[in-house]
Amino acid sequence: MNTSENSTMLHLWDGNQVNLESGMFAGSDVVKLMFPAEKLLGVTSHVPGTVYEEGRDFTHAPGSAEIRLVPGSRIPYFPESALHPTENLRIHPVPDANAIRNAVDGGYLLYNNWEFFTEHQVDISYIAKNVDLHPALPRQLDRLPRFREKLAKGEPVRVTLIGDSISQGYNSTKFIGREPFMPCYMELICNELQFKTKTPVNLQNLAITSTGITRAQENKDKYLPNRPDLLAVAYGMNNMAAMPADEFIGHMDDVIAESRAANPHTEYLIITFMTGNPLWKPTVPGPDAVYADAMRKYVAGKDCHFALADVQKVWRMFLERKSFYDLSGNGVNHPNDYGHRIYASVILDMLLGNGYW
């Protein structure tokens, strides 16, 4: 697909103005903000249509880093018990599932792979007292030289993405067909690259839901003929519970070796992945960190035609201040629109520099 000529990338924050930070009152009547807020600019439903009112729906103490529900609020609220449903269960993989197996306590977790979470989350914009999160990721200006040169010269570039459901677009609102129809992270990135550099960017998103790194090896005939300038590789979420990290890296290296043999001028972006629900067995904390560290070491040992987008490191920084449900698109292992913006910000900061943190 050819990307739009206009930018669709709303920065997470511009200076001290925080833009549409996501929140969900899940297991608490409080949503934590990334930064203490001097002034709220608005609290709205994520699916456009409802503007919530201070005093009627929530309260905020100036200078605090939270908003709190008031009795009778119109904002959706889920008590802790609702996050662990026991009745009227429609269990994944049925299409309208509201629950999923394998909670660490042996029960179920609240789950929906379509519009449920985006319909029950809010967007919060505010003026922060101080934006003090500036992820110190390596700039990698010496990496991806061919891709960067084409961008600088305004020459058309081809980007191919292979990965799992996160990269396919779940649960961005464009993917699920709901307003505000925000696209997935890689489309955001390519739109922004085209907008900022005036370079034509062609994106082929070949990510497939429920797949892992071995599917990339099986599907090589789908992406090797594309001859991309940049091949983005984004697997791991569906591998980490069953495959040792060194085995995963071995498979990824095989994928890239075949690609380099077929397309010597292609460069590679390796993307670490978000952390999942810590109360779900396939995404308990630990393996994500092991995988991310293995991917960091893999790229560090490669030549300048490889770069790393360290989403996992930044995602954990956000979770030090926010609830998992604030960022979740399905309750267990997909980002919402805000989460896709985090992914995009990590990669754009590496490619374009200042302006994304």
C-alpha positions as CSV (number, residue, x, y, z in Angstrom):
1,M,0.0,0.0,0.0
2,N,1.0,3.6,-0.6
3,T,0.9,5.7,2.6
4,S,-1.1,8.9,3.0
5,E,0.5,12.2,2.1
6,N,-0.6,13.6,5.4
7,S,0.7,12.9,8.9
8,T,-1.6,11.0,11.2
9,M,0.8,10.7,14.0
10,L,-0.4,12.6,17.1
11,H,2.6,13.0,19.4
12,L,2.3,11.5,22.8
13,W,3.2,15.0,24.1
14,D,4.3,18.3,22.7
15,G,6.4,20.2,25.2
16,N,4.3,20.0,28.4
17,Q,1.1,19.3,26.6
18,V,0.1,15.7,26.8
19,N,-2.2,14.5,24.0
20,L,-4.9,11.9,24.4
21,E,-3.3,9.8,27.1
22,S,-5.3,6.6,27.5
23,G,-6.9,5.4,30.7
24,M,-9.2,2.7,31.9
25,F,-10.9,2.4,35.2
26,A,-10.2,-1.3,35.6
27,G,-10.0,-2.6,39.1
28,S,-9.7,0.9,40.5
29,D,-11.7,4.2,40.6
30,V,-8.4,6.0,39.8
31,V,-6.6,6.4,36.6
32,K,-2.9,7.3,36.9
33,L,-1.4,9.9,34.6
34,M,2.0,9.8,33.2
35,F,2.9,13.2,34.8
36,P,1.4,15.5,37.4
37,A,-1.1,17.7,35.6
38,E,-1.4,21.4,36.2
39,K,-4.5,21.7,34.1
40,L,-6.8,19.2,32.4
41,L,-7.7,20.1,28.8
42,G,-10.2,17.3,28.4
43,V,-11.4,13.9,29.3
44,T,-13.4,12.1,26.6
45,S,-14.4,8.7,25.5
46,H,-11.9,7.2,23.1
47,V,-14.7,6.4,20.6
48,P,-15.7,10.0,19.9
49,G,-19.0,11.3,21.2
50,T,-18.8,11.7,24.9
51,V,-17.1,14.6,26.8
52,Y,-16.8,13.9,30.5
53,E,-17.1,16.7,33.0
54,E,-15.0,17.5,36.0
55,G,-17.2,17.3,39.1
56,R,-19.9,15.3,37.4
57,D,-17.8,12.4,36.2
58,F,-14.4,12.7,37.8
59,T,-12.3,14.9,40.0
60,H,-8.7,16.0,39.6
61,A,-6.6,17.9,42.2
62,P,-4.4,20.4,40.4
63,G,-0.8,19.1,40.5
64,S,-1.7,15.5,41.0
65,A,-1.0,12.6,38.7
66,E,-4.5,11.0,38.8
67,I,-8.1,11.4,38.0
68,R,-10.8,9.9,40.2
69,L,-14.3,8.8,39.6
70,V,-17.2,10.3,41.4
71,P,-20.5,8.5,42.3
72,G,-22.8,8.4,39.4
73,S,-20.1,9.0,36.8
74,R,-20.8,8.2,33.2
75,I,-17.3,6.9,32.7
76,P,-17.1,3.0,32.4
77,Y,-15.8,1.3,35.5
78,F,-14.8,-2.3,36.1
79,P,-14.3,-3.6,39.6
80,E,-11.6,-6.1,40.3
81,S,-14.1,-8.9,40.1
82,A,-15.0,-8.0,36.5
83,L,-11.4,-8.5,35.4
84,H,-11.7,-12.1,36.5
85,P,-15.2,-13.2,35.1
86,T,-16.9,-16.3,36.4
87,E,-20.4,-16.0,34.9
88,N,-21.9,-15.7,31.4
89,L,-18.6,-16.7,29.9
90,R,-17.9,-16.6,26.2
91,I,-14.4,-18.0,26.1
92,H,-11.8,-17.3,23.4
93,P,-11.6,-18.3,20.6
94,V,-15.3,-17.7,20.0
95,P,-15.7,-14.5,17.9
96,D,-17.5,-12.5,20.6
97,A,-15.4,-13.8,23.5
98,N,-15.5,-11.9,26.8
99,A,-13.0,-14.1,28.6
100,I,-9.8,-16.1,28.1
101,R,-8.3,-19.1,29.9
102,N,-5.0,-19.4,31.6
103,A,-5.1,-16.7,34.2
104,V,-2.3,-17.4,36.7
105,D,-4.9,-18.2,39.4
106,G,-6.4,-20.9,37.2
107,G,-9.4,-18.9,36.2
108,Y,-10.3,-16.5,33.4
109,L,-9.4,-12.9,32.5
110,L,-11.5,-10.2,30.9
111,Y,-10.8,-10.4,27.2
112,N,-12.2,-9.1,23.8
113,N,-10.3,-9.0,20.6
114,W,-12.4,-6.3,18.9
115,E,-14.1,-3.1,20.1
116,F,-14.8,-3.7,23.8
117,F,-11.7,-2.1,25.3
118,T,-11.6,0.9,23.0
119,E,-15.2,1.5,23.8
120,H,-14.5,1.5,27.6
121,Q,-11.3,3.6,27.7
122,V,-10.9,7.4,28.0
123,D,-8.6,9.9,26.5
124,I,-7.0,12.5,28.8
125,S,-5.3,15.6,27.6
126,Y,-3.6,18.0,30.0
127,I,-0.8,20.4,30.7
128,A,1.9,18.6,32.7
129,K,3.8,20.3,35.5
130,N,6.9,18.6,34.0
131,V,7.4,16.0,31.3
132,D,10.2,14.1,32.8
133,L,10.2,10.9,30.7
134,H,12.8,11.0,28.0
135,P,13.8,7.4,27.1
136,A,17.5,7.3,26.6
137,L,17.6,4.9,23.7
138,P,20.6,4.7,21.4
139,R,20.1,7.0,18.4
140,Q,21.8,4.5,16.0
141,L,22.6,7.3,13.5
142,D,25.2,5.1,12.0
143,R,22.7,2.2,11.3
144,L,20.5,1.7,8.3
145,P,22.7,4.0,6.1
146,R,21.1,3.0,2.8
147,F,17.6,3.5,4.1
148,R,18.5,6.9,5.7
149,E,20.3,8.0,2.5
150,K,17.2,7.4,0.4
151,L,15.0,9.3,2.9
152,A,17.5,12.2,2.8
153,K,17.5,12.2,-1.0
154,G,13.7,11.9,-1.4
155,E,14.0,8.6,-3.2
156,P,11.1,6.2,-2.9
157,V,11.5,3.5,-0.3
158,R,9.9,0.2,0.2
159,V,9.1,-1.1,3.7
160,T,8.0,-4.7,4.4
161,L,6.7,-5.7,7.9
162,I,6.6,-9.3,9.0
163,G,5.2,-10.3,12.4
164,D,2.2,-11.3,14.5
165,S,-1.2,-9.9,15.3
166,I,0.2,-6.8,17.0
167,S,1.9,-5.8,13.7
168,Q,-1.0,-6.8,11.6
169,G,-2.9,-4.1,13.4
170,Y,-4.9,-5.5,16.3
171,N,-6.5,-3.6,18.2
172,S,-6.0,-0.3,16.4
173,T,-9.3,1.3,15.7
174,K,-8.7,1.4,12.0
175,F,-8.2,-2.4,12.1
176,I,-11.4,-3.0,14.1
177,G,-13.4,-0.5,12.1
178,R,-14.3,2.0,14.8
179,E,-13.7,5.7,15.2
180,P,-11.3,7.4,15.4
181,F,-9.9,4.9,12.8
182,M,-6.3,5.3,13.9
183,P,-4.0,2.9,11.9
184,C,-1.5,0.5,13.4
185,Y,2.0,1.5,14.4
186,M,3.8,0.8,11.1
187,E,1.3,2.7,9.0
188,L,1.7,5.6,11.5
189,I,5.4,5.4,11.0
190,C,5.4,5.3,7.2
191,N,2.8,8.1,7.0
192,E,5.0,10.2,9.2
193,L,8.2,9.4,7.3
194,Q,6.5,10.4,4.1
195,F,5.1,13.6,5.6
196,K,8.4,14.7,7.3
197,T,10.8,13.7,4.5
198,K,8.5,14.1,1.4
199,T,9.8,10.7,0.4
200,P,7.3,8.3,-1.2
201,V,7.0,5.3,1.1
202,N,5.4,2.0,0.1
203,L,4.4,-0.2,3.0
204,Q,3.7,-3.9,2.6
205,N,2.3,-5.3,5.9
206,L,2.6,-9.0,5.8
207,A,2.1,-9.7,9.5
208,I,-0.3,-12.5,10.3
209,T,-2.2,-13.1,13.5
210,S,-1.3,-16.0,15.9
211,T,2.1,-16.6,14.2
212,G,5.6,-16.8,15.5
213,I,9.1,-16.7,14.0
214,T,8.9,-20.1,12.3
215,R,6.0,-18.9,10.2
216,A,8.3,-16.3,8.8
217,Q,10.5,-19.1,7.5
218,E,7.5,-20.9,6.1
219,N,6.2,-17.7,4.4
220,K,9.4,-16.5,2.9
221,D,8.0,-16.6,-0.7
222,K,5.5,-13.9,0.3
223,Y,8.1,-11.3,1.3
224,L,11.4,-12.2,-0.3
225,P,10.2,-11.1,-3.8
226,N,9.3,-7.6,-2.4
227,R,13.0,-6.6,-2.4
228,P,12.3,-4.0,0.4
229,D,14.7,-1.3,1.4
230,L,13.8,-2.1,5.0
231,L,12.5,-5.4,6.4
232,A,11.0,-4.9,9.8
233,V,10.9,-8.1,11.9
234,A,8.4,-8.1,14.8
235,Y,7.9,-11.5,16.5
236,G,8.3,-12.9,20.0
237,M,4.9,-12.4,21.8
238,N,3.7,-15.8,20.5
239,N,7.1,-17.5,21.0
240,M,8.3,-16.5,24.4
241,A,6.1,-18.9,26.5
242,A,7.4,-22.0,24.6
243,M,10.6,-21.3,22.8
244,P,14.0,-20.5,24.5
245,A,15.3,-17.1,23.5
246,D,18.5,-18.5,21.9
247,E,16.3,-20.8,19.7
248,F,14.2,-17.8,18.7
249,I,17.3,-15.8,17.8
250,G,18.6,-18.7,15.7
251,H,15.4,-18.8,13.7
252,M,15.4,-15.1,13.2
253,D,19.0,-15.2,12.0
254,D,18.0,-17.9,9.5
255,V,15.1,-15.7,8.2
256,I,17.5,-12.7,7.8
257,A,20.2,-14.8,6.2
258,E,17.8,-16.0,3.5
259,S,16.7,-12.4,3.0
260,R,20.2,-11.1,2.6
261,A,21.0,-13.8,0.1
262,A,18.0,-12.9,-2.0
263,N,18.1,-9.1,-1.5
264,P,21.7,-7.9,-0.6
265,H,20.6,-4.3,-0.4
266,T,17.8,-4.8,2.2
267,E,18.4,-3.4,5.7
268,Y,16.7,-4.7,8.9
269,L,14.8,-3.3,11.8
270,I,14.4,-5.7,14.7
271,I,11.4,-4.7,17.0
272,T,11.2,-5.9,20.6
273,F,7.6,-6.3,21.8
274,M,5.2,-4.9,24.4
275,T,4.7,-6.7,27.7
276,G,1.5,-8.6,28.2
277,N,-0.9,-9.0,31.1
278,P,1.2,-10.1,34.1
279,L,-1.8,-12.2,35.3
280,W,-2.0,-14.3,32.1
281,K,0.3,-17.4,32.0
282,P,1.6,-16.9,28.4
283,T,2.8,-13.3,29.3
284,V,3.9,-13.5,32.9
285,P,6.9,-11.1,33.6
286,G,10.3,-12.5,32.8
287,P,10.4,-14.1,29.4
288,D,9.8,-10.7,27.7
289,A,12.9,-9.3,29.3
290,V,15.0,-12.3,28.3
291,Y,13.8,-12.1,24.7
292,A,14.4,-8.3,24.6
293,D,17.9,-8.7,25.9
294,A,18.7,-11.4,23.4
295,M,17.4,-9.2,20.6
296,R,19.5,-6.3,21.8
297,K,22.6,-8.4,21.8
298,Y,21.7,-9.8,18.4
299,V,21.5,-6.4,16.8
300,A,24.6,-5.1,18.7
301,G,26.6,-8.0,17.1
302,K,25.4,-7.2,13.6
303,D,26.7,-4.7,11.0
304,C,25.4,-1.2,10.4
305,H,22.6,-2.5,8.2
306,F,20.7,-3.6,11.3
307,A,18.9,-1.4,13.9
308,L,16.8,-2.1,17.0
309,A,13.5,-0.6,18.0
310,D,13.4,-1.3,21.7
311,V,9.7,-1.1,22.4
312,Q,9.9,-3.4,25.4
313,K,12.2,-1.1,27.3
314,V,10.0,1.9,26.8
315,W,6.8,0.0,27.4
316,R,8.1,-1.0,30.9
317,M,8.8,2.7,31.6
318,F,5.1,3.5,30.8
319,L,3.9,0.7,33.1
320,E,5.9,2.2,36.0
321,R,3.4,5.0,35.8
322,K,0.3,3.5,34.2
323,S,-1.9,0.4,34.5
324,F,-1.6,-2.4,32.0
325,Y,-5.3,-1.9,31.1
326,D,-4.6,1.8,30.2
327,L,-2.5,0.5,27.3
328,S,-4.3,-2.7,26.4
329,G,-6.4,-3.4,23.3
330,N,-7.7,-6.8,24.2
331,G,-6.9,-7.4,27.8
332,V,-3.9,-9.7,27.4
333,N,-1.4,-9.1,24.6
334,H,-2.4,-6.4,22.1
335,P,-1.9,-2.6,22.3
336,N,-4.8,-0.1,22.0
337,D,-4.4,3.1,19.9
338,Y,-2.3,4.7,22.6
339,G,-0.1,1.6,22.6
340,H,0.4,1.7,18.9
341,R,1.4,5.4,19.3
342,I,4.1,4.2,21.8
343,Y,5.4,1.7,19.3
344,A,5.5,4.3,16.6
345,S,7.2,6.9,18.8
346,V,10.0,4.5,19.6
347,I,10.7,3.8,16.0
348,L,10.3,7.4,14.8
349,D,12.5,8.7,17.5
350,M,15.2,6.4,16.2
351,L,14.7,7.3,12.6
352,L,14.0,11.0,12.7
353,G,15.2,12.2,16.1
354,N,13.9,14.9,18.3
355,G,10.2,15.5,18.6
356,Y,8.7,12.1,19.7
357,W,9.5,12.2,23.4
